[in-house]
Amino acid sequence: MHDPPSVRLIVRAGPDAGVQVSLRPGEIVTVGRGDGEVLRLGDQAVSRHHLSLTLTREGSIRVVEVAGVNPVWTLDGGQRRTLTGGETLALDVAVTVGNTTLGFEAAASPSPGSGESPGDSVDGRGTIEMDLRRTAPSRLASLAALGDRLARCGSLQAVYRTASEWAVESLPASRALLLSPDGSDILAAATSGPVLDLALSRTLLRRVLAENRAVLVRDVLAEPDLADRRSVQVRGIQGAMAAPARNLVFYAERSLSSGGPLAAWDDAALTLLVCAAQLLDALGESASERSQMRAALAQRGSNEPARIVGASPAIKRLHVFLERVAATNATVLVNGESGTGKELAARMIHAHSPRASRPFIAINCAAVPENLLESEFFGHEKGAFTGAVARHEGVFERAHTGTLFLDEIAEMAPATQARMLRVLENRSFTRVGGTEEVKVDVRLVAATHRDLGQMVAEGRFREDLLYRLSVIQTRLPPLRERREDIPALVRHFCAVLGDDMGRHVDTIAPDAIEVLSNYRWPGNVRELRNVVERALVLGDGPVLELDDLPPELQHAAPHPESSAAATLISSQPQKIVPLAELEQQAIAAALEATGNNKARAAALLGIDRTTLYRKLKEQK
C-alpha cells in the first residue's frame, strides 16, 4: 500500500494568513505560539502549544491532541462543533484555532516554472483569478468566528473594536476602520502596525457613499482619481475596500509593506466585508439597546439597598446586625482590615435607614492633609486663610439630614479630635475663620483598621471620643475567614466588570476557583476584585481559566495534588522510592489532574513544556 501524498496545512485567515507547512503520513505537526512549534502563529488567542495534527495513511487528518486554553472547532452541517483529541477530519474542513482559521489541501506538484498554486490562473496583466471554492469554507468559518466574538460583546464600543481587529486579521488588512454613516467620524480602528496618521482614502469613501454600494480597489495606483491623492502617497496604500451599512461604513486598506497574498483581496473578500458590516450593524444596535437597558436598570437599582456579597454564616449575621442598627440613629464604629468593605457596610446602614433618600458623604481621613482636615470637615469662610477665595461647605454641612462616613478615623490629628468630640456632643460647629454656629443633623458612621483601645493607651487617640464613636461597634471578617464566599464574589465581579469590558464570563474553571479559595488574600475583597479584573483583561472567552490568574497567585496557593502526593509518601516511610519513579508518578499525577493538558501539567510541575515533552519521551 502506497503512502498518500503529503498535505499542505494552510493558514486561511488570521494574522498569519498565507503561511503553510507540509503534513506527511505519520509525522506530527504542532501548532501554537511557542518557539518549538512546527506551525508557529502570532495569534495572541492561541496558546504556546495549542494543537497537534497528523496525516493518516488513509489520507485523512487526525487530531492528536488539543492542549490550548481556547477551544478548537469546525463547522459541521452549519453548526459549530468543538474538536477533541483522536478525531479524524476530511481534507475539505476548516479548523478554527483562537482567531486563526486553518485549511488543508492536497500537495500537487505545480508545473515547471510556475509559482502559482493549482487552481489559480494568471493572465497577461498579472491579475490573479482564484478558485473561490477553495477559499469558501475558510471565509465562512472566519465570518462564524466574528459572529461568535461579537455575541460576547457587552457594549457598542466593544462590538466596533472587536470587528475592526477581526478585519485586520481575516481579510487580511494593514488597517481597518469603522466610520459613521457619513464617514465623518471614526468609531473604531485597528492596525497591524504603528499608526502614522488617521488619513484615509476620502475619494473612495465618497464613491461608496454616493453609490451606496461596496467598492474594492485592489491597485489604487491604477485608478486615476486615487493615485495622486495625499492619503495614498503618504500611507503607501496599495488597495482599499469599503462596505456601507445603515449605521456605519466598514473601511479597510492594505499597504505596500503589509505583505501576504494579494490574491486574498478578491470579490469573496469584499463579500465577506459586506456581510461583516451588516452583521455588526445589527449586533451594534442590539448591544446599544442592552447598554441602555443596563443603564436604566442601574439607575432604577440605585435605590435598592447596598449589600455585602456572601452567604457565609459570618456575613449572614453581619447583614442582620447592620439592618437592625440602620433603624436607629446611633453612631456606629466599624472595625476591619483594609479591603474588607467598611464603606460598603456604611452604605448598607444608610440604605436601610430612614435617611436613605438623603445624602451619603464619605471621606477618608488619611487622604486629607492634616492642615486641611478641619477645613474639609467643618468648612471655611472667605479669607480664612491664603487661597480661601470663597466660603466652602465641609462634609458635615453637605451630609446634613443624611449619613457621614469617616474612614480611617484613627488618622485624625489631636486638635481635630477635640473639635469632632464637640460636634458629636452639641451637633453644631463653626467654620474655620467664622463665628456663626452651624447646626447639623448627621448620622455618623466611622471606620478604622487600627486598635483604637491600644491607641488610647498610648495617648494617640482621645478616650472620650472613642466612647462617643463606639456606641455600636461591629467587626468585618477578613476574606480568609469566609472562604466559602469567594466563588460568589468572583461571579459577582465577573458580572459587574465584564459588562464594562465587553467580556461575558459564564463559567469559572474549577481549578481557578480552587486556587482563589486557597489563597490567603492579605488585601481581602479589594485584592480579589483586582485579580478578577486583571483576569478579565488578559483572558478571553466565556470561561475564566486558571491560566488567566497571576502566576504569583498560583504559586502561593497549595495544590491538593501536591498535598496528596506528600500524604502518599509520608504514609509509606519504610519504602524508599527511586527518584525516577517519583518523577514518573508526579508527571502522571499532573497529567491526570489537568485532563492530559501538557501545558497546564508543566505549569503544575514547575517545569517548561519542552522539558515535560523530553521527560515523557524518555519514559517510553
VOKOL-446169 format. One record per residue (C-alpha): residue number from 1; residue in three letters; x, y, z. Coordinates in steps of 0.05 Angstrom, whole numbers. Example, Ala and Ser with C-alpha at 12.3 -4.5 7.8 and 13.67 -1.06 7.14 Angstrom:
BEGIN
(node 1, ALA, (246, -90, 156))
(node 2, SER, (273, -21, 143))
This chain:
BEGIN
(node 1, MET, (0, 0, 0))
(node 2, HIS, (30, 66, -22))
(node 3, ASP, (31, 125, 26))
(node 4, PRO, (-16, 182, 7))
(node 5, PRO, (16, 246, -20))
(node 6, SER, (32, 300, 31))
(node 7, VAL, (-19, 352, 50))
(node 8, ARG, (-9, 426, 60))
(node 9, LEU, (-34, 457, 124))
(node 10, ILE, (-51, 529, 105))
(node 11, VAL, (-70, 589, 148))
(node 12, ARG, (-132, 613, 111))
(node 13, ALA, (-149, 672, 157))
(node 14, GLY, (-117, 707, 216))
(node 15, PRO, (-53, 746, 230))
(node 16, ASP, (-11, 694, 193))
(node 17, ALA, (-56, 685, 132))
(node 18, GLY, (-19, 652, 75))
(node 19, VAL, (31, 613, 118))
(node 20, GLN, (33, 539, 104))
(node 21, VAL, (70, 476, 125))
(node 22, SER, (71, 404, 99))
(node 23, LEU, (36, 346, 132))
(node 24, ARG, (66, 278, 117))
(node 25, PRO, (39, 210, 137))
(node 26, GLY, (60, 191, 208))
(node 27, GLU, (92, 259, 224))
(node 28, ILE, (62, 302, 279))
(node 29, VAL, (54, 376, 265))
(node 30, THR, (47, 420, 327))
(node 31, VAL, (10, 487, 324))
(node 32, GLY, (18, 545, 374))
(node 33, ARG, (55, 608, 391))
(node 34, GLY, (115, 574, 422))
(node 35, ASP, (185, 575, 391))
(node 36, GLY, (186, 500, 382))
(node 37, GLU, (120, 493, 344))
(node 38, VAL, (122, 468, 272))
(node 39, LEU, (67, 518, 253))
(node 40, ARG, (83, 579, 296))
(node 41, LEU, (27, 630, 298))
(node 42, GLY, (26, 702, 321))
(node 43, ASP, (-46, 700, 343))
(node 44, GLN, (-50, 721, 417))
(node 45, ALA, (-112, 679, 426))
(node 46, VAL, (-71, 616, 411))
(node 47, SER, (-34, 581, 468))
(node 48, ARG, (41, 568, 464))
(node 49, HIS, (24, 496, 447))
(node 50, HIS, (-48, 491, 424))
(node 51, LEU, (-57, 433, 376))
(node 52, SER, (-23, 371, 346))
(node 53, LEU, (-43, 341, 278))
(node 54, THR, (-20, 284, 235))
(node 55, LEU, (-36, 255, 166))
(node 56, THR, (-61, 183, 167))
(node 57, ARG, (-41, 133, 115))
(node 58, GLU, (-113, 134, 91))
(node 59, GLY, (-105, 208, 72))
(node 60, SER, (-147, 239, 128))
(node 61, ILE, (-127, 287, 184))
(node 62, ARG, (-124, 261, 255))
(node 63, VAL, (-126, 308, 315))
(node 64, VAL, (-72, 280, 360))
(node 65, GLU, (-81, 329, 418))
(node 66, VAL, (-118, 393, 436))
(node 67, ALA, (-78, 428, 491))
(node 68, GLY, (-97, 502, 485))
(node 69, VAL, (-139, 543, 533))
(node 70, ASN, (-188, 565, 479))
(node 71, PRO, (-227, 510, 443))
(node 72, VAL, (-211, 486, 372))
(node 73, TRP, (-273, 480, 329))
(node 74, THR, (-300, 468, 259))
(node 75, LEU, (-367, 476, 224))
(node 76, ASP, (-408, 412, 218))
(node 77, GLY, (-473, 419, 180))
(node 78, GLY, (-471, 494, 191))
(node 79, GLN, (-463, 483, 267))
(node 80, ARG, (-401, 499, 307))
(node 81, ARG, (-370, 435, 336))
(node 82, THR, (-312, 432, 386))
(node 83, LEU, (-256, 384, 368))
(node 84, THR, (-222, 336, 416))
(node 85, GLY, (-161, 291, 411))
(node 86, GLY, (-169, 228, 370))
(node 87, GLU, (-219, 256, 319))
(node 88, THR, (-209, 245, 244))
(node 89, LEU, (-224, 301, 194))
(node 90, ALA, (-232, 304, 119))
(node 91, LEU, (-188, 349, 78))
(node 92, ASP, (-244, 397, 60))
(node 93, VAL, (-258, 421, 131))
(node 94, ALA, (-235, 487, 161))
(node 95, VAL, (-209, 487, 232))
(node 96, THR, (-210, 550, 276))
(node 97, VAL, (-156, 559, 330))
(node 98, GLY, (-165, 623, 370))
(node 99, ASN, (-175, 676, 317))
(node 100, THR, (-139, 636, 263))
(node 101, THR, (-172, 591, 210))
(node 102, LEU, (-133, 532, 183))
(node 103, GLY, (-148, 492, 120))
(node 104, PHE, (-119, 430, 85))
(node 105, GLU, (-101, 419, 13))
(node 106, ALA, (-70, 360, -24))
(node 107, ALA, (0, 380, -45))
(node 108, ALA, (0, 373, -121))
(node 109, SER, (64, 390, -158))
(node 110, PRO, (58, 455, -197))
(node 111, SER, (80, 458, -269))
(node 112, PRO, (154, 474, -280))
(node 113, GLY, (170, 547, -275))
(node 114, SER, (102, 563, -245))
(node 115, GLY, (99, 598, -177))
(node 116, GLU, (24, 591, -170))
(node 117, SER, (-17, 540, -133))
(node 118, PRO, (-62, 492, -170))
(node 119, GLY, (-129, 523, -183))
(node 120, ASP, (-100, 593, -192))
(node 121, SER, (-90, 626, -260))
(node 122, VAL, (-51, 687, -281))
(node 123, ASP, (-69, 730, -341))
(node 124, GLY, (-21, 773, -380))
(node 125, ARG, (-35, 834, -336))
(node 126, GLY, (-13, 798, -273))
(node 127, THR, (-84, 793, -246))
(node 128, ILE, (-94, 731, -203))
(node 129, GLU, (-161, 694, -210))
(node 130, MET, (-172, 648, -152))
(node 131, ASP, (-215, 586, -147))
(node 132, LEU, (-265, 611, -96))
(node 133, ARG, (-288, 541, -80))
(node 134, ARG, (-222, 530, -43))
(node 135, THR, (-229, 593, 0))
(node 136, ALA, (-304, 590, 14))
(node 137, PRO, (-300, 544, 75))
(node 138, SER, (-248, 587, 110))
(node 139, ARG, (-286, 651, 94))
(node 140, LEU, (-349, 622, 124))
(node 141, ALA, (-311, 599, 185))
(node 142, SER, (-280, 668, 192))
(node 143, LEU, (-349, 700, 190))
(node 144, ALA, (-375, 650, 240))
(node 145, ALA, (-316, 667, 286))
(node 146, LEU, (-334, 741, 281))
(node 147, GLY, (-406, 726, 299))
(node 148, ASP, (-383, 686, 359))
(node 149, ARG, (-337, 743, 383))
(node 150, LEU, (-389, 798, 372))
(node 151, ALA, (-442, 759, 410))
(node 152, ARG, (-399, 764, 473))
(node 153, CYS, (-392, 840, 469))
(node 154, GLY, (-430, 878, 522))
(node 155, SER, (-426, 948, 493))
(node 156, LEU, (-429, 982, 427))
(node 157, GLN, (-356, 1004, 431))
(node 158, ALA, (-335, 933, 445))
(node 159, VAL, (-373, 910, 382))
(node 160, TYR, (-338, 962, 339))
(node 161, ARG, (-269, 948, 368))
(node 162, THR, (-275, 873, 360))
(node 163, ALA, (-299, 878, 288))
(node 164, SER, (-241, 924, 269))
(node 165, GLU, (-190, 876, 299))
(node 166, TRP, (-223, 818, 263))
(node 167, ALA, (-219, 853, 195))
(node 168, VAL, (-144, 865, 203))
(node 169, GLU, (-134, 791, 219))
(node 170, SER, (-182, 759, 169))
(node 171, LEU, (-181, 799, 105))
(node 172, PRO, (-122, 810, 120))
(node 173, ALA, (-112, 886, 122))
(node 174, SER, (-59, 933, 147))
(node 175, ARG, (-114, 977, 176))
(node 176, ALA, (-189, 974, 187))
(node 177, LEU, (-236, 1029, 209))
(node 178, LEU, (-309, 1034, 226))
(node 179, LEU, (-337, 1101, 207))
(node 180, SER, (-402, 1138, 220))
(node 181, PRO, (-454, 1133, 164))
(node 182, ASP, (-430, 1197, 131))
(node 183, GLY, (-357, 1179, 141))
(node 184, SER, (-342, 1240, 184))
(node 185, ASP, (-325, 1204, 249))
(node 186, ILE, (-281, 1144, 265))
(node 187, LEU, (-319, 1098, 311))
(node 188, ALA, (-263, 1047, 320))
(node 189, ALA, (-197, 1029, 287))
(node 190, ALA, (-148, 972, 286))
(node 191, THR, (-80, 966, 253))
(node 192, SER, (-27, 913, 242))
(node 193, GLY, (29, 962, 256))
(node 194, PRO, (44, 1032, 282))
(node 195, VAL, (-8, 1086, 264))
(node 196, LEU, (25, 1142, 224))
(node 197, ASP, (-36, 1185, 218))
(node 198, LEU, (-112, 1180, 210))
(node 199, ALA, (-114, 1197, 136))
(node 200, LEU, (-155, 1151, 92))
(node 201, SER, (-179, 1149, 20))
(node 202, ARG, (-235, 1201, 22))
(node 203, THR, (-244, 1195, -53))
(node 204, LEU, (-260, 1121, -47))
(node 205, LEU, (-305, 1137, 13))
(node 206, ARG, (-343, 1189, -26))
(node 207, ARG, (-354, 1139, -82))
(node 208, VAL, (-382, 1088, -33))
(node 209, LEU, (-429, 1138, -1))
(node 210, ALA, (-452, 1168, -68))
(node 211, GLU, (-467, 1100, -99))
(node 212, ASN, (-487, 1066, -33))
(node 213, ARG, (-452, 1002, -53))
(node 214, ALA, (-389, 966, -32))
(node 215, VAL, (-326, 980, -71))
(node 216, LEU, (-259, 943, -76))
(node 217, VAL, (-198, 975, -108))
(node 218, ARG, (-140, 926, -109))
(node 219, ASP, (-90, 973, -142))
(node 220, VAL, (-102, 1046, -125))
(node 221, LEU, (-44, 1068, -170))
(node 222, ALA, (-84, 1043, -229))
(node 223, GLU, (-143, 1088, -211))
(node 224, PRO, (-133, 1159, -239))
(node 225, ASP, (-176, 1193, -186))
(node 226, LEU, (-139, 1157, -129))
(node 227, ALA, (-66, 1150, -150))
(node 228, ASP, (-45, 1222, -137))
(node 229, ARG, (-82, 1231, -71))
(node 230, ARG, (-41, 1250, -10))
(node 231, SER, (-71, 1195, 34))
(node 232, VAL, (-48, 1143, -17))
(node 233, GLN, (22, 1171, -24))
(node 234, VAL, (36, 1185, 49))
(node 235, ARG, (10, 1119, 76))
(node 236, GLY, (34, 1077, 17))
(node 237, ILE, (-36, 1048, 6))
(node 238, GLN, (-37, 991, -44))
(node 239, GLY, (-111, 973, -41))
(node 240, ALA, (-174, 994, -5))
(node 241, MET, (-245, 969, 3))
(node 242, ALA, (-307, 996, 38))
(node 243, ALA, (-377, 969, 52))
(node 244, PRO, (-434, 1014, 75))
(node 245, ALA, (-488, 993, 125))
(node 246, ARG, (-546, 1031, 156))
(node 247, ASN, (-508, 1058, 216))
(node 248, LEU, (-435, 1054, 194))
(node 249, VAL, (-385, 1044, 139))
(node 250, PHE, (-333, 988, 143))
(node 251, TYR, (-268, 1011, 112))
(node 252, ALA, (-204, 970, 103))
(node 253, GLU, (-138, 982, 68))
(node 254, ARG, (-73, 946, 55))
(node 255, SER, (-5, 980, 49))
(node 256, LEU, (52, 963, 3))
(node 257, SER, (91, 937, 63))
(node 258, SER, (36, 894, 92))
(node 259, GLY, (58, 830, 56))
(node 260, GLY, (13, 770, 49))
(node 261, PRO, (-20, 744, -14))
(node 262, LEU, (-52, 800, -56))
(node 263, ALA, (-98, 747, -85))
(node 264, ALA, (-135, 745, -19))
(node 265, TRP, (-166, 812, -37))
(node 266, ASP, (-219, 788, -85))
(node 267, ASP, (-294, 791, -95))
(node 268, ALA, (-302, 740, -39))
(node 269, ALA, (-263, 785, 9))
(node 270, LEU, (-308, 844, -8))
(node 271, THR, (-370, 800, 3))
(node 272, LEU, (-340, 780, 70))
(node 273, LEU, (-333, 853, 89))
(node 274, VAL, (-405, 868, 67))
(node 275, CYS, (-432, 810, 109))
(node 276, ALA, (-390, 833, 168))
(node 277, ALA, (-415, 904, 162))
(node 278, GLN, (-488, 881, 162))
(node 279, LEU, (-475, 832, 219))
(node 280, LEU, (-441, 881, 266))
(node 281, ASP, (-491, 936, 247))
(node 282, ALA, (-548, 891, 273))
(node 283, LEU, (-508, 869, 334))
(node 284, GLY, (-486, 940, 346))
(node 285, GLU, (-559, 962, 352))
(node 286, SER, (-572, 903, 398))
(node 287, ALA, (-511, 919, 441))
(node 288, SER, (-532, 992, 444))
(node 289, GLU, (-601, 972, 467))
(node 290, ARG, (-572, 925, 520))
(node 291, SER, (-526, 981, 544))
(node 292, GLN, (-584, 1029, 550))
(node 293, MET, (-625, 975, 588))
(node 294, ARG, (-567, 963, 636))
(node 295, ALA, (-561, 1038, 648))
(node 296, ALA, (-635, 1043, 661))
(node 297, LEU, (-633, 983, 707))
(node 298, ALA, (-573, 1010, 744))
(node 299, GLN, (-608, 1077, 753))
(node 300, ARG, (-670, 1041, 778))
(node 301, GLY, (-629, 994, 821))
(node 302, SER, (-590, 1051, 853))
(node 303, ASN, (-648, 1060, 901))
(node 304, GLU, (-642, 988, 923))
(node 305, PRO, (-603, 976, 988))
(node 306, ALA, (-529, 961, 981))
(node 307, ARG, (-510, 891, 1004))
(node 308, ILE, (-444, 857, 1021))
(node 309, VAL, (-438, 796, 975))
(node 310, GLY, (-435, 729, 1010))
(node 311, ALA, (-477, 675, 1045))
(node 312, SER, (-428, 651, 1097))
(node 313, PRO, (-452, 649, 1169))
(node 314, ALA, (-409, 709, 1187))
(node 315, ILE, (-438, 752, 1130))
(node 316, LYS, (-509, 729, 1145))
(node 317, ARG, (-500, 752, 1217))
(node 318, LEU, (-470, 817, 1193))
(node 319, HIS, (-530, 831, 1147))
(node 320, VAL, (-578, 821, 1205))
(node 321, PHE, (-536, 865, 1251))
(node 322, LEU, (-529, 923, 1201))
(node 323, GLU, (-603, 923, 1183))
(node 324, ARG, (-622, 927, 1256))
(node 325, VAL, (-571, 982, 1270))
(node 326, ALA, (-596, 1021, 1210))
(node 327, ALA, (-664, 1032, 1241))
(node 328, THR, (-632, 1072, 1298))
(node 329, ASN, (-596, 1139, 1297))
(node 330, ALA, (-536, 1115, 1338))
(node 331, THR, (-464, 1127, 1318))
(node 332, VAL, (-430, 1064, 1291))
(node 333, LEU, (-357, 1044, 1293))
(node 334, VAL, (-337, 993, 1240))
(node 335, ASN, (-271, 956, 1250))
(node 336, GLY, (-238, 913, 1198))
(node 337, GLU, (-176, 902, 1157))
(node 338, SER, (-162, 942, 1094))
(node 339, GLY, (-204, 918, 1036))
(node 340, THR, (-258, 883, 1076))
(node 341, GLY, (-314, 930, 1054))
(node 342, LYS, (-322, 980, 1110))
(node 343, GLU, (-351, 1034, 1065))
(node 344, LEU, (-399, 984, 1035))
(node 345, ALA, (-423, 967, 1106))
(node 346, ALA, (-433, 1041, 1119))
(node 347, ARG, (-473, 1048, 1054))
(node 348, MET, (-515, 988, 1075))
(node 349, ILE, (-531, 1022, 1141))
(node 350, HIS, (-550, 1085, 1104))
(node 351, ALA, (-592, 1048, 1052))
(node 352, HIS, (-633, 1012, 1105))
(node 353, SER, (-642, 1074, 1148))
(node 354, PRO, (-697, 1128, 1148))
(node 355, ARG, (-644, 1173, 1118))
(node 356, ALA, (-636, 1131, 1054))
(node 357, SER, (-663, 1186, 1008))
(node 358, ARG, (-617, 1238, 1039))
(node 359, PRO, (-542, 1249, 1024))
(node 360, PHE, (-488, 1198, 1038))
(node 361, ILE, (-420, 1231, 1043))
(node 362, ALA, (-355, 1191, 1051))
(node 363, ILE, (-286, 1218, 1068))
(node 364, ASN, (-220, 1184, 1082))
(node 365, CYS, (-186, 1219, 1139))
(node 366, ALA, (-118, 1191, 1118))
(node 367, ALA, (-124, 1220, 1048))
(node 368, VAL, (-133, 1293, 1071))
(node 369, PRO, (-71, 1333, 1091))
(node 370, GLU, (-71, 1349, 1166))
(node 371, ASN, (-71, 1425, 1154))
(node 372, LEU, (-134, 1418, 1111))
(node 373, LEU, (-172, 1367, 1153))
(node 374, GLU, (-211, 1417, 1195))
(node 375, SER, (-229, 1458, 1133))
(node 376, GLU, (-253, 1395, 1098))
(node 377, PHE, (-293, 1373, 1158))
(node 378, PHE, (-324, 1439, 1180))
(node 379, GLY, (-315, 1485, 1120))
(node 380, HIS, (-284, 1554, 1120))
(node 381, GLU, (-304, 1626, 1109))
(node 382, LYS, (-278, 1670, 1053))
(node 383, GLY, (-210, 1698, 1072))
(node 384, ALA, (-199, 1649, 1129))
(node 385, PHE, (-130, 1633, 1101))
(node 386, THR, (-90, 1644, 1038))
(node 387, GLY, (-128, 1615, 979))
(node 388, ALA, (-196, 1616, 1013))
(node 389, VAL, (-228, 1659, 959))
(node 390, ALA, (-299, 1637, 976))
(node 391, ARG, (-340, 1603, 1030))
(node 392, HIS, (-332, 1528, 1030))
(node 393, GLU, (-380, 1478, 1060))
(node 394, GLY, (-348, 1420, 1097))
(node 395, VAL, (-371, 1348, 1096))
(node 396, PHE, (-415, 1357, 1158))
(node 397, GLU, (-457, 1411, 1122))
(node 398, ARG, (-460, 1371, 1058))
(node 399, ALA, (-484, 1310, 1096))
(node 400, HIS, (-539, 1349, 1134))
(node 401, THR, (-600, 1304, 1145))
(node 402, GLY, (-561, 1245, 1116))
(node 403, THR, (-503, 1200, 1135))
(node 404, LEU, (-429, 1218, 1141))
(node 405, PHE, (-378, 1162, 1135))
(node 406, LEU, (-309, 1177, 1164))
(node 407, ASP, (-260, 1124, 1141))
(node 408, GLU, (-192, 1114, 1176))
(node 409, ILE, (-214, 1158, 1234))
(node 410, ALA, (-152, 1137, 1274))
(node 411, GLU, (-110, 1182, 1229))
(node 412, MET, (-145, 1245, 1254))
(node 413, ALA, (-100, 1297, 1287))
(node 414, PRO, (-109, 1310, 1362))
(node 415, ALA, (-136, 1381, 1350))
(node 416, THR, (-187, 1355, 1301))
(node 417, GLN, (-207, 1300, 1350))
(node 418, ALA, (-225, 1354, 1401))
(node 419, ARG, (-270, 1391, 1352))
(node 420, MET, (-301, 1325, 1329))
(node 421, LEU, (-320, 1309, 1401))
(node 422, ARG, (-355, 1376, 1408))
(node 423, VAL, (-394, 1365, 1344))
(node 424, LEU, (-417, 1297, 1367))
(node 425, GLU, (-439, 1326, 1434))
(node 426, ASN, (-473, 1390, 1410))
(node 427, ARG, (-489, 1375, 1337))
(node 428, SER, (-461, 1443, 1319))
(node 429, PHE, (-395, 1475, 1297))
(node 430, THR, (-365, 1538, 1269))
(node 431, ARG, (-330, 1542, 1202))
(node 432, VAL, (-256, 1557, 1201))
(node 433, GLY, (-247, 1632, 1204))
(node 434, GLY, (-321, 1643, 1223))
(node 435, THR, (-362, 1658, 1285))
(node 436, GLU, (-431, 1634, 1263))
(node 437, GLU, (-455, 1570, 1297))
(node 438, VAL, (-478, 1519, 1246))
(node 439, LYS, (-528, 1466, 1268))
(node 440, VAL, (-528, 1398, 1233))
(node 441, ASP, (-568, 1334, 1235))
(node 442, VAL, (-520, 1279, 1215))
(node 443, ARG, (-516, 1204, 1226))
(node 444, LEU, (-443, 1186, 1236))
(node 445, VAL, (-410, 1120, 1216))
(node 446, ALA, (-335, 1115, 1229))
(node 447, ALA, (-286, 1061, 1209))
(node 448, THR, (-214, 1041, 1222))
(node 449, HIS, (-167, 982, 1214))
(node 450, ARG, (-128, 1001, 1278))
(node 451, ASP, (-138, 981, 1350))
(node 452, LEU, (-166, 1045, 1379))
(node 453, GLY, (-163, 1018, 1451))
(node 454, GLN, (-88, 1008, 1443))
(node 455, MET, (-81, 1078, 1413))
(node 456, VAL, (-118, 1107, 1474))
(node 457, ALA, (-70, 1070, 1520))
(node 458, GLU, (-12, 1100, 1481))
(node 459, GLY, (-42, 1170, 1485))
(node 460, ARG, (-52, 1176, 1409))
(node 461, PHE, (-129, 1177, 1410))
(node 462, ARG, (-178, 1211, 1457))
(node 463, GLU, (-214, 1163, 1503))
(node 464, ASP, (-276, 1206, 1508))
(node 465, LEU, (-280, 1209, 1432))
(node 466, LEU, (-274, 1133, 1428))
(node 467, TYR, (-334, 1127, 1476))
(node 468, ARG, (-375, 1174, 1431))
(node 469, LEU, (-357, 1136, 1368))
(node 470, SER, (-367, 1066, 1395))
(node 471, VAL, (-439, 1070, 1416))
(node 472, ILE, (-448, 1010, 1370))
(node 473, GLN, (-388, 970, 1345))
(node 474, THR, (-380, 915, 1294))
(node 475, ARG, (-322, 878, 1261))
(node 476, LEU, (-319, 858, 1188))
(node 477, PRO, (-288, 789, 1178))
(node 478, PRO, (-227, 785, 1132))
(node 479, LEU, (-236, 744, 1069))
(node 480, ARG, (-194, 686, 1095))
(node 481, GLU, (-247, 675, 1149))
(node 482, ARG, (-303, 668, 1099))
(node 483, ARG, (-272, 630, 1041))
(node 484, GLU, (-338, 599, 1023))
(node 485, ASP, (-360, 667, 997))
(node 486, ILE, (-302, 671, 946))
(node 487, PRO, (-339, 636, 888))
(node 488, ALA, (-399, 682, 896))
(node 489, LEU, (-353, 743, 899))
(node 490, VAL, (-316, 721, 836))
(node 491, ARG, (-381, 712, 798))
(node 492, HIS, (-405, 780, 822))
(node 493, PHE, (-342, 815, 799))
(node 494, CYS, (-343, 779, 732))
(node 495, ALA, (-414, 803, 720))
(node 496, VAL, (-401, 875, 743))
(node 497, LEU, (-333, 885, 710))
(node 498, GLY, (-347, 842, 649))
(node 499, ASP, (-402, 888, 624))
(node 500, ASP, (-355, 947, 623))
(node 501, MET, (-301, 907, 587))
(node 502, GLY, (-346, 874, 536))
(node 503, ARG, (-328, 804, 561))
(node 504, HIS, (-382, 757, 584))
(node 505, VAL, (-358, 702, 632))
(node 506, ASP, (-410, 650, 649))
(node 507, THR, (-364, 596, 678))
(node 508, ILE, (-307, 596, 728))
(node 509, ALA, (-260, 537, 718))
(node 510, PRO, (-258, 491, 779))
(node 511, ASP, (-182, 495, 785))
(node 512, ALA, (-186, 571, 783))
(node 513, ILE, (-238, 571, 839))
(node 514, GLU, (-194, 523, 878))
(node 515, VAL, (-133, 569, 873))
(node 516, LEU, (-173, 630, 890))
(node 517, SER, (-205, 596, 950))
(node 518, ASN, (-137, 572, 977))
(node 519, TYR, (-101, 639, 972))
(node 520, ARG, (-93, 678, 1038))
(node 521, TRP, (-117, 745, 1009))
(node 522, PRO, (-79, 797, 1051))
(node 523, GLY, (-115, 852, 1013))
(node 524, ASN, (-183, 819, 1024))
(node 525, VAL, (-241, 832, 977))
(node 526, ARG, (-207, 892, 945))
(node 527, GLU, (-149, 848, 924))
(node 528, LEU, (-196, 795, 898))
(node 529, ARG, (-232, 846, 856))
(node 530, ASN, (-166, 870, 826))
(node 531, VAL, (-146, 798, 810))
(node 532, VAL, (-212, 784, 775))
(node 533, GLU, (-207, 849, 736))
(node 534, ARG, (-137, 830, 713))
(node 535, ALA, (-161, 761, 692))
(node 536, LEU, (-218, 791, 651))
(node 537, VAL, (-170, 838, 615))
(node 538, LEU, (-117, 786, 599))
(node 539, GLY, (-163, 726, 587))
(node 540, ASP, (-211, 711, 531))
(node 541, GLY, (-275, 672, 522))
(node 542, PRO, (-334, 655, 566))
(node 543, VAL, (-292, 615, 617))
(node 544, LEU, (-246, 645, 669))
(node 545, GLU, (-188, 597, 668))
(node 546, LEU, (-131, 582, 716))
(node 547, ASP, (-82, 610, 665))
(node 548, ASP, (-118, 677, 670))
(node 549, LEU, (-96, 685, 742))
(node 550, PRO, (-30, 717, 762))
(node 551, PRO, (28, 668, 768))
(node 552, GLU, (45, 691, 838))
(node 553, LEU, (-26, 672, 859))
(node 554, GLN, (-19, 602, 831))
(node 555, HIS, (48, 591, 864))
(node 556, ALA, (25, 618, 931))
(node 557, ALA, (-35, 571, 935))
(node 558, PRO, (-27, 499, 959))
(node 559, HIS, (-44, 447, 907))
(node 560, PRO, (-85, 387, 930))
(node 561, GLU, (-46, 342, 883))
(node 562, SER, (20, 360, 918))
(node 563, SER, (-13, 350, 986))
(node 564, ALA, (-39, 282, 965))
(node 565, ALA, (30, 263, 940))
(node 566, ALA, (60, 285, 1006))
(node 567, THR, (9, 244, 1043))
(node 568, LEU, (25, 183, 1000))
(node 569, ILE, (100, 189, 1013))
(node 570, SER, (92, 202, 1087))
(node 571, SER, (45, 142, 1095))
(node 572, GLN, (99, 96, 1069))
(node 573, PRO, (163, 118, 1106))
(node 574, GLN, (191, 48, 1105))
(node 575, LYS, (196, 45, 1029))
(node 576, ILE, (249, 84, 992))
(node 577, VAL, (222, 101, 924))
(node 578, PRO, (274, 114, 868))
(node 579, LEU, (277, 186, 844))
(node 580, ALA, (260, 167, 772))
(node 581, GLU, (198, 131, 796))
(node 582, LEU, (177, 191, 838))
(node 583, GLU, (185, 234, 776))
(node 584, GLN, (142, 188, 735))
(node 585, GLN, (88, 188, 789))
(node 586, ALA, (90, 264, 793))
(node 587, ILE, (83, 272, 718))
(node 588, ALA, (27, 221, 715))
(node 589, ALA, (-10, 256, 772))
(node 590, ALA, (-2, 324, 739))
(node 591, LEU, (-28, 298, 672))
(node 592, GLU, (-88, 265, 706))
(node 593, ALA, (-103, 328, 746))
(node 594, THR, (-103, 371, 684))
(node 595, GLY, (-141, 324, 638))
(node 596, ASN, (-77, 308, 598))
(node 597, ASN, (-65, 382, 583))
(node 598, LYS, (10, 383, 578))
(node 599, ALA, (16, 458, 582))
(node 600, ARG, (-20, 461, 648))
(node 601, ALA, (14, 398, 674))
(node 602, ALA, (82, 430, 661))
(node 603, ALA, (60, 493, 698))
(node 604, LEU, (35, 450, 756))
(node 605, LEU, (102, 414, 759))
(node 606, GLY, (141, 479, 754))
(node 607, ILE, (178, 460, 691))
(node 608, ASP, (178, 483, 618))
(node 609, ARG, (132, 447, 570))
(node 610, THR, (192, 426, 527))
(node 611, THR, (223, 394, 589))
(node 612, LEU, (159, 356, 601))
(node 613, TYR, (158, 330, 529))
(node 614, ARG, (230, 308, 536))
(node 615, LYS, (216, 270, 601))
(node 616, LEU, (154, 237, 570))
(node 617, LYS, (197, 215, 511))
(node 618, GLU, (250, 187, 558))
(node 619, GLN, (197, 147, 596))
(node 620, LYS, (175, 110, 533))
